[in-house]
Amino acid sequence: MLREYAVAGGSLVTAEVVDPAANPDLEAEANQTYGIQPTPFQVEGRYEASLINAYFDVLVRYGDQDVVLNFQDLIDVQPNRSGGMDVGLRNLEYDLTSAVKKVVYGFQSAGAVLAALDEPVTLTLYVTPNMLPADLVDAPTAIGTAAQAIASTSGGKLIYNVVNPDDPASGITRDQLVQQFGLEAFPTSLFGADSYYLHMVLSSASDPGNAQIIYPSGTISEGAVRTSIESALKRSAGGFLKNIGVWTPPAIPVQDMFGQMQQPLQSWQLVEEHLRREYTVTPVDLSRGLPPEDIDALLVLMPENMTDMERYAIDQYLMRGGALIVAAGNYKADVDQTGNLGIVPIMQGLREMLNHYGVDVQDGIVMDPQNVPFPLPVQRDVGGVIVQEMQAVNFPSFVDVRADGMNSDSGVTAGLASATMAWTSPVLAASSAPTRTAATILSSTSGAWLTTNTLLAPDMQTYPDMGFPIEGEQAAQPLGVAVAGVFDSFFAGKPSPLAQSNAISDTTATPSGPTPATIAQSPETARLVVFGSSEFADDAVLQVLAQMIGDQAMNNVQLIQNGIDWAVEDADMVALRGRGAGVRLLEPLTEAEQTTWEIGNYLVALLLVVGVGGYFLVRRRNEQPMELDPEVRS
């Protein structure tokens, strides 16, 4: 495989295989510079067992960037039916390509972006200097200094302009800015009639409709403005390492029945670990109400106990044309004070705000006859003695979505054979918005139903088929949606939580900077992906799924990665990612269908045996004595 990469890359790729253990200098470099350590292996022979240390790592290096794929990254170990282990490469082509992209794109700078552009891009600052608030009077100077510094080293690839829409000679009016770019002026005060412009637009002559809107926020300094411009340049150019911001609820310990503090059940280390193989992952803090500016997509996992400041930051990120992916189910697994596992509703999330965007995460848990089993303790009566054991039982709230429940036209599900949505809620997208396009990306089977029963364990004695009662109408339920286009701000026309917080802080401390105005509407580049399950990417759920269905469980992580790629319009790795499935899934069958196929297999085998036996029997009966040659006979 390495030689194939070297041949494909020509003089741009050098591939070599070395043994660090045979070269002390190479081993010292591997250990000290790249953190490559030998992996201990237990070796068992006929007469002895020993422990050896071996190197099995791939180092991908470009410039000052490097990625190391170690034994755990390269090798997939699965138990087989005979009790042994099957060891093989996981998905080497995907892992190598992902590592190459990471080091190459991570090394590039904004200057490399501009040099690679086919045509110049124009950065235009639309500003009304006479209407600016007092705390923003110096902002145009800081923006101009940062933009001109980039333009001066761009070799003519970046053109910087300043336009005052209130100037009759500018050639553009406020109404035209609204119609062309959707740029609404910021009000100078909440109830005032005056408004101002302080917007940057990055566009190209060949594709003016795909312009990026850049809004200064927080402290408007040359460094902050330069970061915003460089991030916009990388998004417009493509082919750069994406920076993914991840928000998860704070890990607040809870008290059990004995007064001991225990950590929350949920964690997302597996998802973040897999995302880091392809992107730069940055944990984001939204508590200050400021939308992150240097990320390409924002992933929000299990939004709960959120403040208005955090909702405001997410809203304004989307209004800036950002890519937002949300795992926004209404239920989660939790341990009560008695130590029992149960399902509880999620409070203070994003449901109301998502509904404002045209995405309705409805009440109820989707139950589906096509599901993944769940290991639960089951009691058996053995001669009057109650024995408790773990069994994989039918679990309709772990919805098994197959290819017929995926939107084949959507890049979010490309290359996926299945996905498991845990304790998921239905997700409906409004189809009446003329400025947006919406598509359902995941659906249950037509036998699914909704329940508000939060009991975890199924009752197999009362309901032997499903473990739960079938409630109401059975019909296919949407489990995830993807929406693109223009969104209206949830906080438009409302008091800004950020302004209220700054007003309070002004009485106690020196404010950190001017309060940015609320953006009322997003550009057409905004993207929103909503999954109806908050738990489908949780570490505990993924570990349970791995026990039940093996590496098929990682399809949930690939679903998130595909959602990110679709949202940032960069789907290069989707095709390779889909090749990593370690199993080829069969179509789910009912018990009657399974019995039919089983009996059919027996009958076919029996008929083949009878046919072969009958053939040789007939052949033997038709055999005639061989007539000898007369000379031989004499």
C-alpha positions as CSV (number, residue, x, y, z in Angstrom):
1,M,0.0,0.0,0.0
2,L,2.8,2.4,0.8
3,R,4.5,1.7,-2.5
4,E,1.2,2.4,-4.3
5,Y,1.0,5.8,-2.6
6,A,4.6,6.5,-3.6
7,V,3.9,5.6,-7.2
8,A,0.6,7.6,-7.3
9,G,2.4,10.7,-5.7
10,G,5.4,10.5,-7.9
11,S,8.2,12.8,-6.7
12,L,5.8,14.3,-4.1
13,V,5.7,11.2,-1.9
14,T,8.6,9.2,-0.3
15,A,7.7,5.9,1.3
16,E,10.2,3.8,3.2
17,V,10.0,0.9,5.7
18,V,12.5,0.9,8.6
19,D,13.1,-1.1,11.7
20,P,13.8,1.2,14.7
21,A,15.0,-1.7,16.8
22,A,17.9,-2.2,14.4
23,N,19.0,1.4,14.3
24,P,19.5,3.2,17.7
25,D,19.4,6.7,16.1
26,L,16.1,6.0,14.4
27,E,14.6,4.5,17.5
28,A,15.7,7.6,19.6
29,E,14.1,9.9,16.9
30,A,10.9,7.9,16.9
31,N,10.6,7.9,20.7
32,Q,11.7,11.5,21.4
33,T,10.4,13.4,18.3
34,Y,7.2,11.6,17.4
35,G,6.3,9.7,20.6
36,I,6.4,6.3,18.8
37,Q,6.8,3.6,21.5
38,P,7.1,-0.2,21.0
39,T,3.9,-2.2,21.5
40,P,4.1,-5.2,23.8
41,F,2.9,-8.5,22.4
42,Q,2.3,-11.7,24.3
43,V,3.6,-14.7,22.3
44,E,2.6,-18.2,23.1
45,G,4.5,-21.2,21.7
46,R,4.3,-24.9,22.3
47,Y,6.8,-25.0,25.1
48,E,6.9,-21.4,26.3
49,A,5.1,-18.0,26.6
50,S,7.0,-14.7,26.4
51,L,6.5,-11.0,26.0
52,I,8.1,-9.1,23.1
53,N,8.1,-5.4,22.2
54,A,7.6,-4.6,18.5
55,Y,7.1,-1.5,16.3
56,F,4.1,-1.4,14.0
57,D,3.5,2.3,13.3
58,V,3.1,4.6,10.3
59,L,4.5,8.1,10.4
60,V,3.1,10.6,7.9
61,R,5.1,13.8,7.8
62,Y,4.9,17.0,5.8
63,G,6.7,20.2,6.7
64,D,6.3,20.8,10.4
65,Q,3.2,18.6,10.6
66,D,3.1,14.9,11.4
67,V,0.6,12.2,12.2
68,V,1.4,8.8,13.7
69,L,-0.8,5.8,13.1
70,N,0.0,3.2,15.8
71,F,-0.9,-0.4,16.2
72,Q,-4.3,0.4,17.7
73,D,-5.1,2.7,14.8
74,L,-4.1,0.2,12.1
75,I,-5.2,-3.2,13.4
76,D,-8.7,-4.5,14.0
77,V,-9.1,-7.5,16.3
78,Q,-12.4,-9.4,16.4
79,P,-13.3,-12.6,18.3
80,N,-14.4,-15.5,16.1
81,R,-16.8,-18.3,16.7
82,S,-14.0,-20.8,17.5
83,G,-13.0,-18.7,20.5
84,G,-9.9,-17.3,18.9
85,M,-9.2,-13.8,17.5
86,D,-9.2,-12.6,13.9
87,V,-6.5,-9.9,13.3
88,G,-6.4,-7.8,10.2
89,L,-5.9,-4.3,8.9
90,R,-8.8,-2.0,9.8
91,N,-9.2,0.3,6.7
92,L,-5.6,1.2,5.7
93,E,-6.5,3.2,2.6
94,Y,-8.9,5.5,4.6
95,D,-6.5,5.8,7.5
96,L,-3.5,6.7,5.2
97,T,-5.5,9.2,3.1
98,S,-6.9,10.8,6.2
99,A,-3.5,11.2,7.7
100,V,-2.0,12.7,4.5
101,K,-4.9,15.2,4.2
102,K,-4.4,16.2,7.8
103,V,-0.6,16.9,7.6
104,V,-0.8,18.6,4.1
105,Y,-3.8,20.8,4.9
106,G,-2.6,21.5,8.4
107,F,0.7,22.9,7.1
108,Q,-0.8,25.4,4.7
109,S,-1.5,29.0,5.6
110,A,-3.7,31.7,4.2
111,G,-1.0,32.7,1.8
112,A,-1.0,29.3,0.3
113,V,-4.8,29.5,-0.1
114,L,-4.6,32.8,-2.0
115,A,-1.8,31.4,-4.2
116,A,-3.9,28.4,-5.1
117,L,-6.9,30.4,-6.1
118,D,-7.7,30.4,-9.9
119,E,-9.0,34.0,-9.7
120,P,-8.8,37.0,-7.3
121,V,-11.4,37.3,-4.5
122,T,-12.8,40.6,-3.3
123,L,-13.2,41.5,0.4
124,T,-15.6,44.4,0.7
125,L,-16.3,46.3,3.9
126,Y,-19.8,47.8,3.9
127,V,-19.7,50.5,6.6
128,T,-21.7,53.6,7.5
129,P,-19.1,55.6,9.4
130,N,-21.5,58.4,10.3
131,M,-23.9,56.0,12.0
132,L,-21.5,53.9,14.0
133,P,-21.9,53.7,17.8
134,A,-19.2,55.4,19.8
135,D,-17.5,52.1,20.8
136,L,-17.2,51.0,17.1
137,V,-15.7,54.2,15.7
138,D,-12.2,52.7,15.5
139,A,-13.4,49.3,14.1
140,P,-13.1,50.2,10.4
141,T,-9.5,51.2,10.9
142,A,-8.7,47.9,12.6
143,I,-10.5,45.9,9.9
144,G,-8.7,47.9,7.1
145,T,-5.3,47.4,8.6
146,A,-5.7,43.6,8.9
147,A,-7.3,43.3,5.4
148,Q,-4.6,45.4,3.7
149,A,-1.9,43.4,5.4
150,I,-3.2,40.2,3.9
151,A,-3.9,41.8,0.5
152,S,-0.3,43.2,0.3
153,T,1.2,39.7,0.5
154,S,-1.4,38.0,-1.7
155,G,0.1,38.8,-5.1
156,G,-3.1,40.5,-6.3
157,K,-5.3,37.5,-5.3
158,L,-7.1,39.5,-2.6
159,I,-8.7,42.9,-3.4
160,Y,-9.9,45.0,-0.5
161,N,-12.7,47.7,-0.9
162,V,-14.6,49.9,1.5
163,V,-18.1,50.9,0.5
164,N,-20.5,53.3,2.3
165,P,-24.1,52.3,1.2
166,D,-25.4,55.7,2.5
167,D,-23.1,57.5,0.0
168,P,-25.1,58.1,-3.2
169,A,-21.9,57.7,-5.3
170,S,-21.2,54.2,-3.9
171,G,-23.4,52.5,-6.5
172,I,-25.2,50.4,-4.0
173,T,-28.0,51.1,-1.5
174,R,-29.2,49.4,1.7
175,D,-32.1,47.8,0.0
176,Q,-29.8,46.3,-2.6
177,L,-27.5,44.9,0.1
178,V,-30.6,43.2,1.6
179,Q,-31.7,41.8,-1.7
180,Q,-28.3,40.7,-2.9
181,F,-26.6,39.4,0.3
182,G,-29.4,39.4,2.9
183,L,-27.4,42.0,4.9
184,E,-29.6,43.7,7.4
185,A,-28.3,46.9,9.1
186,F,-27.6,46.6,12.9
187,P,-29.8,48.8,15.1
188,T,-27.8,51.3,17.2
189,S,-30.1,50.5,20.1
190,L,-32.9,48.0,20.9
191,F,-35.7,50.5,20.5
192,G,-34.0,53.1,18.3
193,A,-34.8,53.9,14.7
194,D,-31.2,54.4,13.6
195,S,-29.1,51.6,12.2
196,Y,-25.6,51.1,10.9
197,Y,-23.5,48.7,8.6
198,L,-20.3,47.1,9.6
199,H,-20.2,43.9,7.4
200,M,-17.5,42.2,5.4
201,V,-18.3,40.2,2.3
202,L,-15.9,37.9,0.6
203,S,-16.8,37.1,-3.0
204,S,-15.5,36.1,-6.4
205,A,-16.4,37.4,-9.8
206,S,-17.3,33.9,-11.2
207,D,-19.6,33.0,-8.2
208,P,-21.0,36.2,-6.6
209,G,-24.0,34.3,-5.3
210,N,-21.8,32.2,-3.0
211,A,-20.4,35.1,-1.0
212,Q,-19.3,34.7,2.6
213,I,-20.5,37.1,5.2
214,I,-17.9,38.0,7.9
215,Y,-19.2,39.8,11.0
216,P,-16.8,41.2,13.5
217,S,-17.7,40.3,17.0
218,G,-16.3,40.7,20.5
219,T,-13.1,42.7,20.7
220,I,-12.5,44.1,17.2
221,S,-8.7,44.0,17.0
222,E,-6.4,43.5,14.1
223,G,-5.5,40.0,15.2
224,A,-9.2,38.9,15.7
225,V,-10.2,40.4,12.3
226,R,-7.2,38.7,10.6
227,T,-8.3,35.3,12.0
228,S,-11.8,35.8,10.8
229,I,-10.6,36.7,7.3
230,E,-8.2,33.8,7.0
231,S,-10.9,31.4,8.2
232,A,-13.3,32.6,5.6
233,L,-10.5,32.3,2.9
234,K,-9.9,28.7,3.9
235,R,-13.6,27.9,3.8
236,S,-14.0,29.4,0.4
237,A,-11.0,27.7,-1.1
238,G,-11.6,24.2,0.2
239,G,-8.9,21.6,0.6
240,F,-7.9,22.7,4.0
241,L,-8.0,20.9,7.3
242,K,-11.4,21.6,8.8
243,N,-11.6,22.9,12.3
244,I,-14.7,21.3,14.1
245,G,-16.0,22.9,17.3
246,V,-17.6,20.5,19.7
247,W,-19.9,21.4,22.5
248,T,-21.0,18.8,25.1
249,P,-22.9,19.4,28.4
250,P,-20.7,20.0,31.4
251,A,-19.8,16.9,33.4
252,I,-21.6,17.8,36.6
253,P,-21.3,15.0,39.3
254,V,-24.5,13.7,40.8
255,Q,-25.1,12.2,44.3
256,D,-26.2,8.6,44.7
257,M,-28.3,7.1,47.5
258,F,-25.2,6.7,49.7
259,G,-24.2,10.4,49.4
260,Q,-21.3,9.6,47.1
261,M,-20.6,11.7,44.1
262,Q,-20.6,9.9,40.7
263,Q,-19.7,11.1,37.3
264,P,-22.5,11.5,34.6
265,L,-23.2,8.5,32.5
266,Q,-22.6,10.3,29.2
267,S,-19.2,11.0,27.6
268,W,-18.1,11.4,24.0
269,Q,-14.4,10.5,23.9
270,L,-14.8,7.9,21.1
271,V,-16.5,10.5,18.8
272,E,-13.9,13.1,19.4
273,E,-11.0,10.6,19.0
274,H,-12.4,9.5,15.5
275,L,-13.0,13.1,14.5
276,R,-9.4,14.1,15.3
277,R,-8.2,11.6,12.7
278,E,-9.7,13.7,9.9
279,Y,-10.2,17.2,11.4
280,T,-8.9,19.6,14.0
281,V,-11.3,19.2,17.0
282,T,-11.7,22.2,19.3
283,P,-13.9,22.2,22.4
284,V,-15.9,25.4,22.5
285,D,-17.2,27.5,25.4
286,L,-20.4,29.2,24.5
287,S,-21.2,30.5,28.0
288,R,-20.0,34.1,27.1
289,G,-22.6,34.3,24.3
290,L,-20.0,34.8,21.5
291,P,-20.2,32.6,18.4
292,P,-16.9,30.9,17.6
293,E,-15.3,32.4,14.6
294,D,-12.4,30.1,13.7
295,I,-14.3,26.9,13.2
296,D,-15.8,25.4,10.0
297,A,-18.6,23.4,11.7
298,L,-20.2,23.4,15.2
299,L,-21.2,20.0,16.6
300,V,-23.6,20.1,19.6
301,L,-24.0,16.8,21.4
302,M,-26.9,16.4,23.8
303,P,-28.0,20.0,24.3
304,E,-29.3,20.2,27.9
305,N,-29.3,22.7,30.8
306,M,-28.3,25.4,28.3
307,T,-28.4,29.1,29.1
308,D,-29.7,31.8,26.9
309,M,-26.1,32.9,26.4
310,E,-25.2,29.5,24.9
311,R,-28.3,29.5,22.7
312,Y,-27.5,33.0,21.5
313,A,-24.0,32.0,20.6
314,I,-25.3,29.0,18.6
315,D,-28.0,31.1,16.9
316,Q,-25.5,33.8,15.9
317,Y,-23.1,31.2,14.6
318,L,-25.8,29.9,12.3
319,M,-26.8,33.4,11.3
320,R,-23.2,34.0,10.1
321,G,-23.7,31.2,7.6
322,G,-22.2,28.5,9.7
323,A,-22.6,24.7,9.6
324,L,-24.5,23.4,12.7
325,I,-24.9,19.7,13.5
326,V,-27.0,18.8,16.5
327,A,-27.8,15.5,18.3
328,A,-31.0,16.9,19.8
329,G,-33.2,14.0,21.1
330,N,-35.6,14.6,24.0
331,Y,-34.5,11.7,26.1
332,K,-31.3,10.2,27.6
333,A,-30.2,7.4,29.8
334,D,-29.5,8.2,33.4
335,V,-28.8,6.5,36.8
336,D,-31.1,7.4,39.6
337,Q,-30.2,7.6,43.3
338,T,-30.9,3.9,43.8
339,G,-28.4,3.0,41.1
340,N,-30.9,1.8,38.6
341,L,-30.7,2.8,34.9
342,G,-33.6,4.6,33.4
343,I,-34.7,7.0,30.7
344,V,-35.3,10.7,31.6
345,P,-36.4,13.7,29.5
346,I,-33.8,16.2,28.6
347,M,-34.6,19.7,29.9
348,Q,-33.5,23.2,28.8
349,G,-32.2,22.2,25.4
350,L,-32.6,23.7,21.9
351,R,-36.0,22.3,21.0
352,E,-37.8,25.7,20.9
353,M,-35.0,27.3,18.9
354,L,-34.8,24.4,16.4
355,N,-38.6,24.7,16.0
356,H,-38.1,28.3,15.1
357,Y,-35.7,27.2,12.3
358,G,-38.4,24.9,10.9
359,V,-37.2,21.6,12.6
360,D,-39.6,20.1,15.1
361,V,-38.1,17.5,17.5
362,Q,-41.3,15.9,18.7
363,D,-42.3,14.2,21.9
364,G,-42.1,10.5,22.3
365,I,-39.6,7.7,21.8
366,V,-39.6,5.9,18.4
367,M,-40.0,2.1,18.9
368,D,-39.3,-0.2,15.9
369,P,-39.6,-3.9,15.3
370,Q,-36.3,-3.7,13.4
371,N,-33.9,-3.0,16.2
372,V,-30.6,-3.9,17.8
373,P,-30.7,-6.1,20.9
374,F,-29.7,-4.7,24.3
375,P,-28.0,-6.7,27.1
376,L,-30.2,-6.6,30.2
377,P,-30.3,-8.7,33.4
378,V,-32.9,-11.5,33.2
379,Q,-34.1,-13.7,36.1
380,R,-34.8,-17.4,35.6
381,D,-36.4,-19.8,38.0
382,V,-34.1,-22.9,38.2
383,G,-35.7,-25.5,40.6
384,G,-37.0,-22.8,42.9
385,V,-33.7,-20.8,42.8
386,I,-33.8,-17.4,41.1
387,V,-30.8,-17.0,38.8
388,Q,-30.0,-13.7,37.2
389,E,-28.0,-13.5,34.0
390,M,-27.3,-11.1,31.2
391,Q,-29.2,-11.7,28.0
392,A,-29.5,-9.9,24.7
393,V,-33.2,-9.0,24.5
394,N,-35.3,-7.4,21.9
395,F,-35.0,-3.6,22.3
396,P,-37.3,-1.6,20.0
397,S,-35.9,1.8,21.3
398,F,-32.6,1.0,19.6
399,V,-33.8,1.6,16.0
400,D,-31.8,-0.2,13.4
401,V,-31.9,2.0,10.3
402,R,-30.9,0.2,7.1
403,A,-30.4,1.3,3.5
404,D,-34.2,1.5,2.8
405,G,-34.5,4.0,5.6
406,M,-31.7,6.3,4.3
407,N,-32.0,9.1,1.8
408,S,-29.8,7.9,-1.0
409,D,-29.7,11.4,-2.5
410,S,-28.2,12.9,0.6
411,G,-24.5,12.9,1.2
412,V,-25.1,12.5,5.0
413,T,-25.8,8.8,4.5
414,A,-23.4,8.1,1.7
415,G,-21.5,4.9,2.1
416,L,-23.4,3.8,5.2
417,A,-24.9,0.3,5.5
418,S,-26.8,1.0,8.7
419,A,-27.1,3.3,11.7
420,T,-28.5,2.7,15.2
421,M,-30.5,5.6,16.8
422,A,-30.9,5.1,20.5
423,W,-34.0,6.5,22.3
424,T,-34.7,8.7,19.3
425,S,-37.5,11.2,18.8
426,P,-39.2,12.0,15.5
427,V,-37.7,14.9,13.6
428,L,-39.9,16.8,11.2
429,A,-38.6,19.6,8.8
430,A,-41.0,22.2,7.6
431,S,-41.3,22.1,3.8
432,S,-43.1,25.4,3.4
433,A,-40.1,27.7,3.7
434,P,-39.3,29.1,0.2
435,T,-35.8,30.2,1.2
436,R,-34.6,26.8,2.5
437,T,-34.4,23.2,1.2
438,A,-35.0,20.4,3.7
439,A,-34.6,16.6,3.4
440,T,-35.3,13.7,5.7
441,I,-32.1,11.7,5.9
442,L,-33.1,8.8,8.2
443,S,-36.4,7.0,8.7
444,S,-37.7,4.0,10.7
445,T,-39.6,1.2,9.2
446,S,-43.3,1.4,8.6
447,G,-43.9,-0.8,11.7
448,A,-42.6,1.8,14.1
449,W,-44.7,3.5,16.8
450,L,-44.3,6.2,19.4
451,T,-44.3,5.8,23.2
452,T,-43.8,8.1,26.2
453,N,-43.0,5.2,28.4
454,T,-39.6,5.8,29.9
455,L,-39.2,2.3,31.4
456,L,-35.9,0.8,30.3
457,A,-36.4,-2.9,30.7
458,P,-38.8,-4.7,28.4
459,D,-41.6,-6.9,29.9
460,M,-41.1,-10.1,27.9
461,Q,-43.7,-12.1,29.9
462,T,-46.6,-9.7,29.1
463,Y,-45.4,-8.7,25.6
464,P,-43.3,-11.7,24.4
465,D,-43.0,-10.3,20.8
466,M,-41.6,-6.8,21.4
467,G,-41.2,-6.5,25.2
468,F,-43.3,-3.3,25.0
469,P,-46.9,-2.6,24.1
470,I,-47.6,-1.2,20.6
471,E,-49.2,2.2,21.2
472,G,-51.2,4.1,18.6
473,E,-50.6,4.0,14.9
474,Q,-47.7,2.2,13.3
475,A,-45.9,4.3,10.6
476,A,-42.5,5.3,9.4
477,Q,-41.0,8.0,11.5
478,P,-38.4,10.6,10.4
479,L,-35.2,10.4,12.6
480,G,-33.0,13.0,11.1
481,V,-33.1,16.0,8.7
482,A,-30.7,18.2,6.8
483,V,-31.7,21.8,6.0
484,A,-29.8,24.4,3.9
485,G,-30.6,28.0,3.1
486,V,-31.8,31.2,4.8
487,F,-32.7,31.0,8.5
488,D,-34.3,33.8,10.7
489,S,-32.7,34.4,14.1
490,F,-34.4,33.1,17.1
491,F,-33.4,36.3,18.9
492,A,-34.5,38.8,16.2
493,G,-36.6,41.5,17.8
494,K,-35.8,40.3,21.3
495,P,-33.4,41.7,23.9
496,S,-29.9,40.3,23.3
497,P,-28.7,38.1,26.2
498,L,-25.2,39.3,25.4
499,A,-26.3,42.9,25.7
500,Q,-28.1,42.3,29.0
501,S,-25.0,40.5,30.4
502,N,-22.7,43.3,29.4
503,A,-25.1,45.9,30.9
504,I,-24.8,44.1,34.2
505,S,-21.0,43.7,33.9
506,D,-20.7,47.5,33.2
507,T,-21.7,48.2,36.7
508,T,-19.2,45.9,38.3
509,A,-16.2,45.9,36.0
510,T,-14.7,47.4,32.8
511,P,-16.4,45.9,29.7
512,S,-14.2,43.8,27.5
513,G,-15.4,45.4,24.2
514,P,-18.4,46.6,22.2
515,T,-21.5,44.4,22.3
516,P,-22.1,43.0,18.8
517,A,-25.5,43.6,17.3
518,T,-27.9,40.6,16.7
519,I,-27.8,39.3,13.2
520,A,-31.4,38.8,12.2
521,Q,-31.0,36.6,9.1
522,S,-28.5,34.1,7.8
523,P,-27.0,34.0,4.3
524,E,-27.8,31.1,1.9
525,T,-24.6,29.3,3.0
526,A,-26.1,28.3,6.4
527,R,-26.4,24.5,7.0
528,L,-28.3,22.6,9.7
529,V,-28.3,18.9,10.4
530,V,-30.5,17.6,13.3
531,F,-30.5,14.0,14.6
532,G,-33.4,12.9,16.7
533,S,-31.2,11.0,19.2
534,S,-28.9,12.6,21.8
535,E,-27.5,9.2,22.7
536,F,-26.5,7.5,19.5
537,A,-22.9,8.8,19.6
538,D,-22.4,8.4,23.4
539,D,-19.5,6.3,24.6
540,A,-21.6,3.9,26.7
541,V,-24.1,3.4,23.8
542,L,-21.3,2.7,21.3
543,Q,-19.7,0.2,23.7
544,V,-23.0,-1.6,24.1
545,L,-23.6,-1.6,20.3
546,A,-20.0,-2.9,19.8
547,Q,-20.9,-5.9,22.0
548,M,-24.0,-6.6,20.0
549,I,-23.1,-5.9,16.4
550,G,-19.3,-5.4,16.4
551,D,-17.7,-2.7,14.2
552,Q,-21.1,-1.9,12.7
553,A,-21.5,0.3,15.8
554,M,-19.0,2.8,14.4
555,N,-21.4,3.6,11.6
556,N,-22.9,6.1,14.1
557,V,-19.6,8.0,14.2
558,Q,-19.4,7.8,10.4
559,L,-22.9,9.3,10.2
560,I,-21.7,12.3,12.2
561,Q,-18.6,12.6,10.0
562,N,-20.8,12.5,6.9
563,G,-23.0,15.2,8.4
564,I,-20.0,17.4,8.9
565,D,-18.7,16.9,5.4
566,W,-22.1,17.7,3.9
567,A,-22.5,20.8,6.1
568,V,-19.1,22.2,5.1
569,E,-19.5,20.9,1.5
570,D,-16.3,18.8,1.6
571,A,-17.2,15.1,0.9
572,D,-13.8,13.9,-0.3
573,M,-13.5,11.2,2.3
574,V,-17.0,9.8,2.3
575,A,-16.4,7.1,-0.4
576,L,-13.3,5.8,1.4
577,R,-14.9,6.0,4.8
578,G,-17.7,3.7,3.6
579,R,-15.2,1.0,2.7
580,G,-14.3,0.5,6.4
581,A,-17.3,-1.6,7.2
582,G,-16.0,-4.9,8.5
583,V,-19.3,-6.7,8.0
584,R,-21.7,-7.0,5.1
585,L,-25.2,-6.7,6.5
586,L,-28.0,-9.1,5.6
587,E,-31.6,-7.9,5.2
588,P,-33.5,-8.2,8.5
589,L,-35.9,-11.1,8.6
590,T,-38.9,-12.0,10.7
591,E,-38.9,-15.3,12.6
592,A,-41.2,-16.8,10.0
593,E,-38.9,-15.8,7.2
594,Q,-35.9,-17.2,9.1
595,T,-37.7,-20.5,9.6
596,T,-38.6,-20.6,5.9
597,W,-34.9,-20.1,4.9
598,E,-33.7,-22.6,7.4
599,I,-36.1,-25.3,6.2
600,G,-35.3,-24.4,2.6
601,N,-31.6,-24.8,3.2
602,Y,-32.1,-28.3,4.8
603,L,-34.4,-29.3,1.8
604,V,-31.9,-28.1,-0.8
605,A,-29.0,-29.9,0.9
606,L,-31.2,-33.1,1.2
607,L,-32.2,-32.9,-2.4
608,L,-28.6,-32.5,-3.5
609,V,-27.6,-35.5,-1.5
610,V,-30.5,-37.6,-2.9
611,G,-29.7,-36.3,-6.4
612,V,-26.0,-37.2,-6.2
613,G,-26.8,-40.6,-4.8
614,G,-29.5,-41.3,-7.4
615,Y,-27.1,-40.3,-10.2
616,F,-24.4,-42.8,-9.1
617,L,-27.0,-45.5,-8.5
618,V,-28.4,-45.1,-12.0
619,R,-24.9,-45.0,-13.4
620,R,-23.9,-48.2,-11.6
621,R,-27.0,-50.0,-12.8
622,N,-26.3,-49.0,-16.4
623,E,-22.8,-50.2,-16.3
624,Q,-22.0,-53.0,-18.9
625,P,-19.2,-55.6,-18.7
626,M,-16.2,-54.6,-20.6
627,E,-15.6,-56.8,-23.6
628,L,-12.0,-58.1,-23.7
629,D,-9.8,-58.2,-26.8
630,P,-9.8,-61.8,-28.3
631,E,-6.0,-61.9,-28.4
632,V,-5.9,-61.0,-24.7
633,R,-8.6,-63.6,-24.0
634,S,-6.5,-66.3,-25.7
